[in-house]
Amino acid sequence: MRAATPAPKSYHHGNLRATLIQTGLALIAEKGVRALTLREIGTRAGVSRSAAYRHFTDKAQLLAAIRAVGFEKFAAALEQGRDSAGPAFPARLNAMGVAYVRFAREHAPYFEVMFNSNPDPASTIAPDPCEAEIRAFQILENLIIEGQATGHFRPSDARLMACAAWSLVHGIGALKLDRLPFAQGLPQDDFVTACSNLLITGLAAPTKK
């Protein structure tokens, strides 16, 4: 008796979209973002090419979806770090920096798509900021504005100060300190906090005499 042919995989409309995104992330982790193709993602997910294209018409759409999900998770991580640090503004800023770098380390495929200015070589147009990306930056900017209002941070351009803080921790996340000879054995969270404290020294309000 001939064995029955396995039935094709069946997904609920929303589940297939999530599956394609997760499959894409796995492929990015394995081969990098530039190796991403809808054809291979569909094959790995066990669905037809047409099924994949019903959710994403091209690679750019898939990357945009990955960016949006990544920034939602990223913003939530920043908020969790901020809220876990108590009321002191320097501690909250430090905790957000640690959360930023941990996200880069623990969610490298998301990080690669989120901060790649042009992840799709077939396109010459950089992706526009998504809503979650804007919100993630506002979480940091708002913390600095609140710190200025309470006298913890100097009265200056809050957006510029937020950009400086963002750039510092992003650089640490991108460097991957564990691969650098001069940083071997250095706990990354401690390094982030130390660098953040150096930056806070520049942000702090002048001491009243």
Buried (B, 14 or more C-beta within 10 A) or exposed (E): EEEEEEEEEEBEEEEBBBBBBBBBBBBBBEEEBBEBBBEBBBBBBEBEEEBBBEBBEEBBBBBBBBBBBBBBBBBBBBBEBBEEBEEEBBBBBBBBBBBBBBBBBEBBBBBBBBBBEEBBEEEEEEBEEBEBBEBBBBBBBBBBBBBBEEEBBBEEEBBEBBBBBBEBBBEBBEBBBEEEEEBEEEEBBEBBBEBBEEBBEEBBBEEEE
